[in-house]
């Protein structure tokens, strides 16, 4: 079966033809682990999860790699602003290493709560510095770099197709990326591959290199690590739309300059989750996390269901009212499925023709640029079809849920009755312990009350904090 996606690089929908037949090499940009992932970030990871599971559903073997940015990412994608890791460390009075591991673990726990399947490879930037150095050396040998003020820059003038992904002129890219003036750059759009002389005189995360002690630029890590694990010809590269004009544009420039051929065949980008007044952002401090949604009475899978109702490449407007409507719709769906499960006859036989017919319809929709809305329509048809017995319905619901990942046939679970699970409780206990350590008694009490409202009682002792249901 054909599997078609919208390719940002060409601006049209195309059939995926993998480099290696039957196998898809997928790379997705991971988080910068200096704070909790907000639900806008997580919308992108949900889209990528659905993509991977849809490819697997129709028979592709997917090798998926994702980076963890724990060094070298400044606030702006264009080598300006503050170091995000240092900002996190300063904010919480921890080392950058402690910040990185804490928020990496928090991100992976959020993914687990959202039923996002862990990638085949999760690679940390700090553990691949030598790979980045070798990559920069290759670019240097091929004449794509120059050194100024001790830093190694990539010269975009050496790569004529620099604007091809964003399909914008240099001036348009410049305007969209908020480039600060760097007097050491030959071209304002040139970007740093390796910093040895940055404005951060006390930069903690530094490594020895042929150009002096320093740290890598953000863009180089994705090129170096993706090729290490997936090779130099990758089928699909995903990320948010905000990566198009700078990060992904720079990735293409340095990667194709290094290998001398096309690097990625299909680029897919997820659109923003927005409030009525604009994009969700951490920079203004007002962002929502999975934990905050749970505190307000929503399950993580309510949010996943909410995201699946919208096309991945269209902006999704968030409000608690719209999330509440999605929660109600999800609850009605689960209620219908519960009725089917309770009426299922163990002696019912599965008609293979019935099963295959609906599987083909479902596959056709998810293979059409992830038309998940229509895939839910097929699910609804299965539930209503009186020609199907309940065993056939349950089989198909579970089969489709390989892509939806909504625990549709798990009736007595946290997402059905809106109770909390162990991971959520332990996350809050960990946050409370930290608040108590920092003498933030107001937050510690707030967390205790949040759990009490959900019938969870905390018990403090010398051995630590335990909990029990009331």
C-alpha positions in Angstrom: 0.0 0.0 0.0 1.2 3.5 -0.8 2.0 5.8 2.2 1.9 9.5 1.3 2.9 12.5 3.3 3.2 16.2 2.8 6.9 16.9 2.1 7.9 20.4 3.2 10.9 20.2 0.9 8.8 19.9 -2.2 5.6 21.6 -1.0 3.4 18.7 -2.1 2.1 15.3 -1.0 4.4 12.4 -2.0 4.5 8.6 -1.7 7.2 7.5 0.7 9.7 5.3 -1.1 12.3 4.3 1.5 16.0 4.1 0.7 15.9 0.4 1.8 12.8 -1.4 0.8 10.4 -2.1 3.7 12.5 -0.1 6.2 12.0 3.5 7.1 14.8 5.5 8.8 13.1 8.2 10.9 14.8 11.1 12.8 13.0 13.5 15.0 14.3 16.5 16.9 14.1 15.9 20.6 13.7 18.3 23.5 16.2 20.8 25.0 16.1 19.6 28.6 16.2 22.8 30.6 12.5 22.8 31.7 9.4 20.7 31.5 8.0 20.1 28.0 4.9 22.1 27.5 1.8 20.6 25.9 2.6 22.5 22.6 5.9 20.7 22.4 4.2 17.4 23.2 1.7 17.9 20.4 4.7 17.5 18.0 5.8 14.3 19.7 2.3 12.9 19.5 2.2 13.6 15.7 5.6 11.8 15.3 4.4 8.9 17.4 1.3 8.5 15.2 3.5 8.7 12.1 5.7 5.9 13.3 2.9 3.7 14.4 1.0 4.3 11.1 4.1 3.2 9.1 4.4 0.1 11.3 0.7 -0.6 10.9 1.0 -1.0 7.2 4.1 -3.1 7.4 7.2 -0.9 7.4 10.0 -1.6 9.9 10.8 1.8 11.4 14.2 2.7 12.9 13.6 5.8 14.9 16.3 8.0 16.4 15.8 11.2 18.5 18.3 13.5 20.1 18.3 15.0 23.6 19.8 18.5 23.5 21.6 18.9 26.8 24.3 21.4 25.6 24.8 24.2 23.2 21.2 25.5 22.6 20.9 29.2 22.9 17.5 30.9 23.4 17.4 31.9 19.7 18.0 29.4 17.0 20.4 31.9 15.4 23.4 31.8 17.9 22.0 34.5 20.1 20.4 34.9 23.5 21.2 33.0 26.7 22.3 29.4 27.1 19.1 27.5 27.9 20.8 24.9 30.1 22.5 27.7 32.1 19.2 29.5 32.5 17.7 26.3 33.9 20.6 25.8 36.3 20.4 29.4 37.5 16.7 29.3 38.0 16.8 26.2 40.1 20.2 26.5 41.8 21.4 23.2 40.4 24.2 22.2 38.1 23.6 22.0 34.4 24.1 18.2 34.5 21.5 17.9 37.2 19.1 20.0 35.2 19.7 17.9 32.1 19.1 14.6 33.7 16.0 15.8 35.7 14.2 17.3 32.8 15.2 14.5 30.4 13.6 12.0 32.8 10.5 14.3 33.2 10.1 14.4 29.4 10.3 10.7 29.0 7.8 10.2 31.8 5.4 12.6 30.0 5.8 10.6 26.8 5.0 7.5 28.7 1.8 9.0 30.1 0.8 10.0 26.6 1.5 6.5 25.2 4.3 7.9 23.0 6.5 5.0 22.1 10.2 5.4 23.0 12.5 5.8 19.9 14.8 3.0 19.0 17.7 5.4 19.8 17.6 8.3 22.3 21.0 10.0 22.0 22.3 12.7 24.3 24.4 15.5 22.7 26.9 15.5 25.6 27.7 11.9 24.8 28.5 12.5 21.2 30.9 15.5 21.3 33.6 13.5 19.5 31.2 12.7 16.7 30.4 16.4 16.3 34.1 17.3 16.3 34.8 14.8 13.5 31.8 16.1 11.5 33.1 19.7 11.8 36.6 18.6 10.8 35.1 17.0 7.6 33.3 20.3 6.8 36.6 22.1 7.4 38.5 19.8 5.1 35.9 20.4 2.4 36.2 24.1 2.7 32.8 25.0 4.1 34.0 26.7 7.3 36.0 29.6 8.5 37.3 30.7 11.9 36.6 34.1 13.4 37.1 35.3 17.0 38.1 31.7 17.8 34.7 30.2 16.7 34.2 27.9 13.8 31.5 29.1 11.4 29.7 27.5 8.5 29.7 29.7 5.4 26.2 29.5 3.7 27.7 31.1 0.6 29.4 27.7 0.0 26.0 26.0 -0.1 23.9 27.5 -3.0 20.7 25.6 -2.0 20.6 27.1 1.5 17.0 28.4 1.1 15.4 25.3 -0.4 13.6 23.9 2.6 11.9 27.1 3.7 11.4 28.2 0.1 12.3 31.8 1.2 14.8 34.3 0.1 17.8 35.1 2.3 16.2 38.4 3.3 13.0 36.6 4.2 14.9 34.0 6.3 16.8 36.8 8.0 13.7 38.6 8.9 12.0 35.5 10.2 14.9 34.3 12.4 15.5 37.5 14.3 19.3 37.4 13.7 21.4 39.5 16.0 24.4 41.3 14.5 27.5 39.3 14.9 30.5 41.3 13.6 32.6 38.2 13.2 30.3 36.5 10.6 31.0 37.0 7.0 27.2 36.7 6.3 24.6 37.3 9.0 23.1 33.9 8.2 26.3 32.0 8.8 26.1 29.8 11.9 28.4 28.6 14.6 29.6 24.9 14.5 31.9 25.3 17.5 32.2 28.0 20.1 35.6 28.6 21.8 35.0 32.3 22.5 31.4 33.0 23.4 29.9 35.6 25.7 29.6 33.0 28.4 32.9 33.3 30.1 32.0 30.8 32.8 30.5 28.2 30.5 30.6 25.0 32.5 29.9 22.5 29.7 33.1 22.6 27.7 35.3 20.1 25.9 38.7 20.1 24.3 38.7 20.3 20.5 41.2 21.1 17.6 40.0 24.7 17.8 40.3 25.1 21.5 38.2 24.3 24.6 34.6 25.1 23.9 31.2 23.6 23.1 29.2 22.8 19.9 26.6 24.8 18.3 23.1 23.4 18.4 22.5 22.5 14.8 25.6 20.2 14.5 24.3 17.7 16.9 21.4 16.5 14.8 23.5 16.0 11.7 26.2 14.1 13.6 24.0 11.9 15.7 21.4 11.1 13.0 24.1 9.9 10.6 25.8 7.9 13.4 22.6 5.8 14.0 20.7 6.0 10.7 23.4 6.5 8.0 23.9 9.4 5.6 20.6 8.8 3.6 17.6 9.3 5.9 14.0 8.7 4.8 12.0 11.1 7.1 13.0 14.0 9.3 10.4 15.5 11.6 10.1 18.5 13.9 8.0 21.6 14.6 7.3 24.2 12.0 9.5 26.7 13.9 12.6 24.6 13.0 12.1 25.1 9.2 13.8 28.5 8.7 16.9 28.1 10.8 17.5 24.7 12.5 16.5 22.4 9.7 17.8 24.7 7.0 21.2 24.7 8.8 21.1 20.9 9.2 20.6 20.4 5.5 23.4 22.8 4.6 26.0 21.2 6.8 24.8 17.6 6.2 24.7 17.8 2.4 28.0 19.7 2.3 29.6 16.9 4.4 28.3 13.9 2.5 28.0 15.4 -1.0 24.4 14.2 -1.8 20.8 14.6 -0.7 20.6 13.8 3.0 16.8 13.5 3.8 14.1 12.6 1.3 11.0 13.7 3.2 10.6 16.5 5.7 7.5 16.6 7.9 6.6 19.4 10.3 3.9 19.7 13.0 2.1 23.0 13.5 1.8 25.0 16.7 -0.6 24.5 19.5 -1.9 28.0 20.1 -3.9 30.0 22.6 -6.4 32.6 21.4 -3.6 35.2 21.9 -0.8 33.3 20.2 1.8 30.4 20.4 2.4 28.6 23.6 6.0 29.5 24.7 8.2 28.9 27.7 9.8 32.3 27.3 6.9 34.1 28.9 6.6 31.6 31.8 2.9 30.9 31.1 3.0 27.4 29.7 1.0 24.2 30.4 2.4 20.8 31.2 0.9 17.4 31.4 1.0 17.6 35.2 -1.0 20.8 35.2 -3.6 19.2 33.0 -3.9 16.3 35.4 -4.2 18.7 38.3 -7.2 20.2 36.5 -8.9 16.8 36.2 -7.8 15.7 32.7 -6.0 12.5 31.9 -2.9 12.5 29.6 -4.9 10.5 27.1 -7.7 13.1 27.0 -5.0 15.4 25.7 -3.7 12.8 23.2 -7.3 12.3 22.0 -7.7 16.1 21.7 -4.6 16.4 19.5 -5.7 13.5 17.3 -8.9 15.3 16.3 -6.8 17.9 14.3 -4.6 17.6 11.3 -0.9 17.7 12.4 0.0 20.4 9.9 -2.7 22.8 11.0 -2.6 25.0 14.0 -4.6 23.7 16.9 -6.3 26.3 19.2 -6.2 25.2 22.8 -8.6 26.1 25.6 -9.8 24.3 28.6 -13.3 24.4 27.2 -12.2 22.6 24.0 -10.2 20.1 26.0 -13.3 19.5 28.2 -15.3 18.8 25.0 -12.7 16.3 23.8 -12.7 14.7 27.2 -16.5 14.2 27.0 -16.2 12.8 23.5 -13.5 10.4 24.5 -15.5 9.3 27.5 -18.5 8.6 25.2 -16.3 6.6 22.9 -15.0 4.5 25.8 -18.5 4.0 27.1 -19.6 2.5 23.7 -16.6 0.3 23.7 -17.2 -0.8 27.3 -20.7 -1.9 26.2 -19.2 -4.0 23.4 -16.7 -5.6 25.7 -19.4 -6.5 28.2 -21.6 -8.0 25.5 -18.8 -10.0 23.8 -19.5 -13.7 23.4 -16.5 -15.9 23.8 -17.9 -18.3 21.2 -18.1 -15.7 18.4 -16.0 -16.5 15.4 -13.9 -14.0 13.5 -14.8 -13.6 9.8 -11.5 -12.9 8.1 -13.1 -11.0 5.2 -14.9 -8.6 7.6 -11.6 -8.0 9.5 -9.5 -7.4 6.4 -12.1 -5.1 4.8 -12.1 -2.7 7.7 -8.3 -3.0 8.1 -7.9 -1.9 4.5 -10.2 1.1 5.0 -8.3 2.1 8.1 -4.9 1.7 6.5 -6.1 3.8 3.5 -6.8 6.7 5.8 -3.7 6.7 7.9 -1.6 6.3 4.8 -3.1 9.4 3.3 -0.9 11.9 5.1 -2.1 10.7 8.5 -5.8 11.4 8.0 -6.5 10.4 11.6 -9.9 12.2 11.6 -11.1 9.8 8.9 -9.5 6.9 10.7 -11.8 7.7 13.7 -14.7 7.6 11.2 -13.7 4.0 10.3 -13.6 3.2 14.0 -17.1 4.6 14.4 -18.3 2.5 11.5 -17.0 -0.6 13.2 -18.8 0.2 16.4 -22.1 0.8 14.6 -21.9 -2.1 12.1 -24.6 -4.6 13.0 -23.1 -7.1 10.6 -20.1 -7.5 12.8 -20.2 -9.6 16.0 -18.7 -8.1 19.2 -15.6 -10.2 19.0 -14.9 -8.8 15.5 -15.5 -5.3 16.8 -13.1 -5.8 19.7 -10.4 -7.3 17.5 -10.7 -4.3 15.1 -10.8 -1.7 17.9 -7.6 -3.2 19.4 -6.0 -3.3 16.0 -6.7 0.4 15.3 -5.5 1.3 18.7 -2.0 0.3 17.7 -2.1 3.7 16.0 -4.4 5.7 18.2 -2.7 4.4 21.4 -5.7 5.5 23.6 -6.1 2.3 25.6 -9.5 1.9 24.1 -10.3 -1.5 25.5 -8.8 -0.9 28.9 -11.9 0.1 30.8 -10.8 0.1 34.4 -7.7 2.4 34.0 -6.7 5.8 35.1 -7.8 7.4 31.9 -11.4 6.1 32.2 -12.2 7.2 35.7 -9.8 10.2 35.8 -7.9 8.9 38.8 -4.1 9.3 38.8 -1.4 6.7 38.2 1.8 5.8 40.0 4.0 7.8 37.6 2.0 11.0 38.2 1.9 10.6 42.0 5.6 9.9 42.2 6.4 12.9 39.9 4.5 15.2 42.3 6.1 13.6 45.4 9.6 14.3 43.8 8.6 17.9 43.1 7.3 18.3 46.7 10.5 16.9 48.1 12.5 19.4 46.1 10.2 22.2 47.3 10.7 21.2 50.9 14.4 21.0 50.4 14.3 24.6 49.1 12.0 25.6 51.9 9.2 26.4 49.5 6.5 25.4 51.9 3.7 26.9 50.0 4.3 24.7 46.9 4.9 21.7 49.1 1.5 22.2 50.8 -0.1 22.9 47.4 1.1 19.5 46.1 -0.2 17.7 49.2 -3.6 19.4 48.7 -3.7 18.6 45.0 -3.3 14.9 45.9 -5.7 15.0 48.8 -8.3 16.4 46.3 -7.7 13.2 44.3 -8.0 11.0 47.4 -4.3 10.4 47.7 -2.8 10.8 51.2 0.9 11.4 51.7 2.8 9.9 54.6 6.1 11.4 55.5 8.7 9.5 57.5 12.5 9.2 58.0 12.6 6.7 55.2 10.9 9.2 52.8 7.4 9.9 51.6 4.9 7.2 50.8 1.3 7.5 49.7 -2.0 5.6 50.0 -5.5 6.0 48.6 -8.1 7.3 51.0 
